[in-house]
Structures are given as C-alpha cells and as structure tokens.
Amino acid sequence: MSFGFVLGYSSPAIPDLRSISDPRLRLDADQASWFGSIVTVGAALGGLLGGWMVERIGRKLSLMFCSLPFVFGFTVIIAAQNVWMLYIGRALTGLASGVTSLVVPLYISEMAHERVRGTLGSCVQLMVVLGILGVYAAGLVVHWRWLAICCSIPPTLLMVFMCFMPETPRFLLSQGKRREAEEALRFLRGPDAPVEWECARIEDACEEQGSSFQMSDLKDPGVYKPLVVGVLLMVFQQLTGINAIMFYAETICEQAHLPGDVGSVLVGLVQVVFTAVAAVIMDRAGRKVLLVISGVAMAISTTSFGVYFYLMSQQPRTPTAALDVMATVAPALDLRWLALCSLAVFITGFALGWGPIPWLVMSEIFPVKVRGFASAVCVLTNWSMAFVVTKTFHDMMDHLTSAGTFWLFASICSVNVIFTIVFLPETKGKTLEQIEAIFRGTSGP
C-alpha cells in the first residue's frame, strides 16, 4: 500500500503544485514531468539496494528498513520549501518503492504454502492498486501536504507490524539456522504441521545449490533460464503501454464528460476490482492462462485505441458549414465511447494478468542462492523500462503518430501472448523446489 501511495501521489499533487501561489514550489510542465517520473529512477536504484539487503540482512529486516526512506521521503515533501526538496522526497520514496517491489513478493513466496502462494502473491499488486485508489480518492478532498502526511502512515505501520512477523524459513535454512526455521514454519503452518519434513526438503535443495552465488553460476540453466524469463516478463510488462494508457486516462474520461479527477478514481477502482478477481482465481486458473487472456485483451484494446486516434486525426478541424458541423459532432460522440471502452478493457486485462503476475512469477522461479541478485536485476529492468517508456512516449507520438504508437503497443501485446505460451512454465500448485527443477530439466522433489 505504501508503494501504491507513492505511485499515485503525483496525480492529485501535481495540479495543486502547478497552481500554488508560492513561486518556489510552483511546478512548470517540465518540472511536473520530473516530479512524476523521478520515482522510477529511485525505484531502479532501490531494486539494486534491495537485492543486496535481502542477502545480507534477510527478508524481514529489509522490509523493516525500507519503511525509513518512505517516511523520510514524505517528511521532506511535507516540509518542502523549494522544488528540489520535492524531487528529493520523491526520489527517496521511489528508492523505498524499489526495495519494496523486490522484497515483498520474495517474502510472501518464501513463507506461503504452494496451494495459496498465487493468491497471496497477487495480493501484492492488489494492495498497490488499492493504495493508488486510496491516494486518488484522498486527493479529491485533501491538500498536497496533508496528502503526504496520510501517505506516511502505512510505512510507519509496516515497521511496527513486521516486528511480530518471522523471517522466512528458506532464508533461515540458507543461513544454517534450523531451529529458527522450524519455529517460523510452526508460526506459519500451525503447531501440528509436519515442519520437520518441509525443513528437510528445503535443506536438500539448499545443499544441492551450494551456499553462495558466484558469477559462474550464470552458466547453470537453472539460473540463466529463469533469469531470462524474469527479465523479459518485466520488459514486456512495461511495453504493454500501461504508462501511455494511464497518461491518457484522465483526458479520455474528460472527453466522456467525467471530471478528470473522478475519472482517475474510477480507473483505480476498476484496477482494484479486477486485481482482486485475479487474486481469487490465480491458484485455480494458473499463471499462463491469465497472462494469455490479459495479453489478448490488451492487444484488442490498444488496437482500438489506435483506430480511435486514427479516426480522430481524419476529422476536419474547421468545418465551414452547418452540415459539416453535424457530420463531425456525431462521430466524435461515438469515438469518445470507443476510447472509454478501450480504456476499460485495457485496465481490466492488465489487472487480471500482466499487472500482478510478472511480480509473482519473479518471486517463484529463482533458486534461493541467486534470489537476491536475480530479483534485483528484474526490478532494475522493470523500473528502467518504466522510465524509458515514460520519457520517450512523447517522441514516439511525434514520430509514429498517436495511432501508430498504440498499434505498436498492440503488436507487443501480441508478442507477449506468444512468449507466454512458448516459454513460460506453469508454476501453479508447485513448490519452489519443483519450479527450480523444471528449469534445470530434472524431476522435482
């Protein structure tokens, strides 16, 4: 939720900061762009930091410490006296978001039973979009400084509540702490669960892999295959056009006679509802099926977006007769609803699959000894691609036109579907050790 608050904060805050009376804090168009996008730079660095932290101090302490830059970042924003303080605050919260986006899926995958790992893993994205929706809704009534105060509450609670949570059994066993691992499993599974058997199974996998990661391990198919899959999932997630669609969401809603801020809340609500649906059915439908459905839905919606922009570009701008006015107004009304329906289909499709599942799969497919390094590479890739797509989007629109840009996104969504069918193994209902065996080409335990 803290992560979602950071992502959503710029949407309601930027209009306030662009109209503020204080010239030291007032943002122009370029400054507003950096205020929104500098989070991705901090998050990319946070992915690297998180990969180092989870291996050195563990999953639990990494989660507790990442709440500090969240709180410090929002504190700097609250106390901001100039634009640079706003940038620093956003960069710090972005850094914390990068750590969080790595550690939370990892923590959940290592402590969850395989029968519910998909559902719990999908709750990561569910809470992110719930945080985005919460900050959009709060932004309707709360000033940007008070909104930053509200955003600092969830990370504060994170540090408090994590004091009562155990470290993950897999990390404890990788450190040779068998007794602590059994205690953690009893806390997670219940006092009557066969924790000794589960500990033994995890220990065997850890011993087979060795104790620590070396660069030579990248020659191992059990390492480089899931790493390639994880990186491509993150690349494809950002190339679906999600940032472009969200960029246009407010304008599209306004054209459909919905106030822009209310439209943002409705978009957030759709994301929450269908991400929750994905969480409920994840361990029944499976990852591959949902990714395919999601990719097809997004390919259709981005294609129709391209049609919308193409038809809009063909309409005459300066009609000279009353009949011309009537001829252009009627199609325009229809085109507004084409755009709105396309937006709804895209957000629904993304929330069902390509939103939550890349993060879930990232947390499932890596062997224990390379989990920190490989996850850091994936998070760095995701946030770097987010920054590149966001910053080059206007150039793409200039060179390819709006229609061409969205048709490019549609073709990439089609490639996503092919990639999912051909290269992604199904991880539903499998233990983490069985998933590792699939990439190694051996039979799982």
Disulfide bonds with the S-S distance in Angstrom:
none
